[in-house]
Amino acid sequence: MSSPSDSLVSSTSASIESVPTSPESKEPWLPDQAELGSSKPPWYEEKSSTLRSSDVPFIKEKGRMFDKFEVILLGPDERAHRPPRGFHSFYINQLEMGLRFPLPRLIAELCHHIKISPSQLAPNSYSFLLAL
Protein backbone atom coordinates (compact mmCIF):
# COMPACT_ATOMS: atom_id res chain seq x y z
CA MET A 1 0.00 0.00 0.00
CA SER A 2 1.42 3.36 -0.92
CA SER A 3 0.69 6.70 0.67
CA PRO A 4 0.19 9.97 -1.21
CA SER A 5 3.66 11.07 -0.11
CA ASP A 6 5.20 7.94 -1.68
CA SER A 7 3.68 8.75 -5.04
CA LEU A 8 4.81 12.38 -4.76
CA VAL A 9 8.37 11.26 -4.06
CA SER A 10 8.27 8.76 -6.91
CA SER A 11 6.94 11.30 -9.41
CA THR A 12 9.46 13.94 -8.32
CA SER A 13 12.29 11.44 -8.59
CA ALA A 14 11.17 10.39 -12.06
CA SER A 15 10.93 13.98 -13.24
CA ILE A 16 14.44 14.78 -11.98
CA GLU A 17 15.92 11.74 -13.69
CA SER A 18 14.20 12.59 -16.97
CA VAL A 19 15.58 16.14 -17.19
CA PRO A 20 18.09 16.25 -20.05
CA THR A 21 21.45 17.81 -19.41
CA SER A 22 21.68 21.28 -20.79
CA PRO A 23 24.02 21.73 -23.76
CA GLU A 24 24.74 25.18 -22.31
CA SER A 25 26.29 23.83 -19.11
CA LYS A 26 29.95 24.80 -19.06
CA GLU A 27 33.05 23.90 -17.20
CA PRO A 28 34.26 26.37 -14.55
CA TRP A 29 36.23 29.25 -16.03
CA LEU A 30 39.96 28.88 -15.84
CA PRO A 31 42.55 30.94 -17.65
CA ASP A 32 44.02 29.27 -20.68
CA GLN A 33 47.55 27.94 -20.55
CA ALA A 34 48.86 30.72 -22.80
CA GLU A 35 47.65 33.32 -20.31
CA LEU A 36 49.25 31.49 -17.39
CA GLY A 37 52.60 31.32 -19.15
CA SER A 38 52.57 34.90 -20.40
CA SER A 39 54.32 37.91 -18.95
CA LYS A 40 50.98 39.64 -18.34
CA PRO A 41 49.95 40.21 -14.72
CA PRO A 42 48.28 37.11 -13.26
CA TRP A 43 44.49 36.72 -13.39
CA TYR A 44 44.45 36.83 -9.58
CA GLU A 45 45.74 39.60 -7.37
CA GLU A 46 48.71 39.06 -5.09
CA LYS A 47 49.04 41.43 -2.18
CA SER A 48 52.02 41.92 0.07
CA SER A 49 51.72 42.08 3.83
CA THR A 50 50.94 45.44 5.40
CA LEU A 51 52.37 44.40 8.79
CA ARG A 52 55.39 46.19 10.22
CA SER A 53 58.01 45.07 12.74
CA SER A 54 56.22 47.23 15.32
CA ASP A 55 53.25 44.80 15.01
CA VAL A 56 55.24 41.76 16.23
CA PRO A 57 54.56 42.39 19.97
CA PHE A 58 50.83 42.69 19.22
CA ILE A 59 50.92 39.43 17.22
CA LYS A 60 52.73 37.60 20.03
CA GLU A 61 50.30 38.92 22.62
CA LYS A 62 47.21 38.13 20.51
CA GLY A 63 48.42 34.58 19.83
CA ARG A 64 49.58 34.12 23.44
CA MET A 65 52.95 33.02 22.09
CA PHE A 66 55.83 32.17 24.32
CA ASP A 67 59.28 33.55 23.65
CA LYS A 68 60.26 30.27 21.98
CA PHE A 69 58.09 31.18 18.97
CA GLU A 70 59.73 33.32 16.32
CA VAL A 71 57.51 35.70 14.40
CA ILE A 72 58.81 36.93 11.09
CA LEU A 73 57.07 39.26 8.71
CA LEU A 74 57.09 38.57 5.02
CA GLY A 75 59.02 40.85 2.72
CA PRO A 76 57.37 42.72 -0.13
CA ASP A 77 58.10 39.90 -2.61
CA GLU A 78 57.05 37.04 -0.28
CA ARG A 79 53.51 35.67 -0.02
CA ALA A 80 51.64 33.83 2.73
CA HIS A 81 50.96 30.85 0.47
CA ARG A 82 54.73 30.39 0.07
CA PRO A 83 56.16 30.76 3.59
CA PRO A 84 59.91 30.51 4.22
CA ARG A 85 61.22 26.99 4.79
CA GLY A 86 60.49 25.80 8.33
CA PHE A 87 57.71 28.36 8.93
CA HIS A 88 53.93 28.45 8.65
CA SER A 89 51.86 31.46 7.66
CA PHE A 90 48.99 32.75 9.71
CA TYR A 91 46.72 35.72 9.34
CA ILE A 92 45.79 38.30 11.95
CA ASN A 93 42.09 37.51 11.55
CA GLN A 94 42.81 33.87 12.46
CA LEU A 95 44.29 35.12 15.74
CA GLU A 96 41.23 37.28 16.26
CA MET A 97 39.02 34.19 15.85
CA GLY A 98 40.79 32.27 18.60
CA LEU A 99 43.95 30.74 17.16
CA ARG A 100 46.59 30.38 19.88
CA PHE A 101 50.07 28.94 20.04
CA PRO A 102 51.16 26.29 20.40
CA LEU A 103 48.47 25.00 18.10
CA PRO A 104 45.88 22.89 19.91
CA ARG A 105 46.48 19.22 19.21
CA LEU A 106 43.02 18.81 17.63
CA ILE A 107 43.75 21.48 15.01
CA ALA A 108 47.27 20.21 14.32
CA GLU A 109 46.07 16.62 13.89
CA LEU A 110 43.10 17.65 11.75
CA CYS A 111 45.34 19.67 9.42
CA HIS A 112 47.80 16.79 9.22
CA HIS A 113 44.97 14.33 8.49
CA ILE A 114 43.45 16.38 5.67
CA LYS A 115 46.92 17.43 4.46
CA ILE A 116 46.60 21.20 4.65
CA SER A 117 48.51 23.98 6.33
CA PRO A 118 46.76 25.51 9.35
CA SER A 119 46.79 28.82 7.48
CA GLN A 120 44.44 27.29 4.90
CA LEU A 121 41.62 27.00 7.42
CA ALA A 122 39.06 29.78 7.24
CA PRO A 123 39.38 32.14 10.22
CA ASN A 124 36.01 31.18 11.68
CA SER A 125 37.04 27.49 11.51
CA TYR A 126 39.24 28.13 14.53
CA SER A 127 36.24 29.32 16.55
CA PHE A 128 34.25 26.23 15.62
CA LEU A 129 37.10 23.77 16.16
CA LEU A 130 38.08 25.31 19.49
CA ALA A 131 34.46 25.04 20.65
CA LEU A 132 34.76 21.26 20.31
KAJOBEL-V501378 format. One record per pair of residues at least 24 apart in sequence whose C-alpha atoms are under 8 Angstrom apart, sorted by the first residue. I is the first residue (numbers start at 1). J is the second residue. D is the distance in whole Angstrom. If there is no record, write none. Layout:
I J D
I J D
This chain:
46 79 8
47 79 8
48 74 8
48 75 8
48 76 5
48 77 7
48 78 7
48 79 6
49 73 8
49 74 7
49 75 7
49 76 7
49 79 8
59 92 7
62 95 6
62 96 7
62 100 8
63 95 6
63 99 6
63 100 5
63 101 6
64 100 6
64 101 6
65 100 7
65 101 5
65 102 7
66 101 8
88 117 7
88 118 8
88 119 7
89 119 6
90 118 8
90 119 5
91 119 7
93 123 6
94 122 8
94 123 4
94 124 7
94 126 7
95 123 8
97 123 6
97 124 6
97 126 6
97 127 6
98 126 6
98 127 6
98 130 8
99 126 6
99 127 8
